[in-house]
C-alpha cells in the first residue's frame, strides 16, 4: 500500500507521543531487537481511540524519526504522513488496537532470545529468575500459522492475547502491549533479558530451579510515577544520543 499525506500533529501531546514511539524504534535497534526493515511498533494517537501511529515500511529502526510516523485510522486509511504501509503490520496492529483498547502501544519483534525460546517444544518462560517474575501469569502462547495476510489472523492473535500483556508467537517472535510507549518498551526489554537468561541456562544442560509458587506473584515494574517518569526520560534521551 502506498500513501502520501502531509504529516501533522495537532498538539504537544501528539508530538510527544510521536517522539516516544520513534524512540522505541531507536532503542530497539540499539539493543539488537530489530530485524532489518521488518517487524513493527504502533501506538494509538492521543485523544483518538480509532487512530494509530506506524512507521512507514522501508526504514531501518535506527532511522525512524517522530515526523516519519504515519497516522492511520481503523479502516486502514492513512490520514497523515507519507510512505508504504506494510500489510502484516496493518492486519496485526489494527486488529489488536481495535479489539483491545487498553493496548495503547503494541510492539512486535523477532528479538533473538525470545524468538529462540518460542522455537522450543516447551516455549514457556520459566519463573526461575527475577526478571521472569515480572511476567508471571501475564504471557499467552499461540501457534504460528504463517504471515498475517488478512484481518482474520490479526484478530486471532488479539483473541489469543486475551487479558495478558504479552503474546509469545511460537516459532516467530513476540507481541508486547501496554498503556504507554514507556511501559511497553520496558516490558519488551525485560522480556528479552528473561528469555536470554533462560536460553543461557538451558545451554548448560543442567536443571534450573524455579521459584516457589508463593514467590511468583507478579510485581508491577511499571507502576509508580517515579519509575514511569524515569523510563519516559530514557526514551526522550534517545534523541540526544
Buried (B, 14 or more C-beta within 10 A) or exposed (E): EEBEBEBEBEEEEBBBBBBBBBBBBBBBBEBEBBBEBBBBBBBBBBEEEBBBBBBBBEBEBEBBBBEBBBBBBBEBEBBBBBBBBBBBBBBBBBBBBBBBEEBBBBBBBBBBBBBBBBEEEEBEBBBBBEBBBBBBEBBBBBEEEEEBEEBEBBBBBBBBBEEBBBBBBBEBBBBBBBBBBBBBBBBBBBBBBBBBBBBEBBEEEEEEEEBEEEEEEEEEBBEEEEBBEEBBEBBBEBEEE
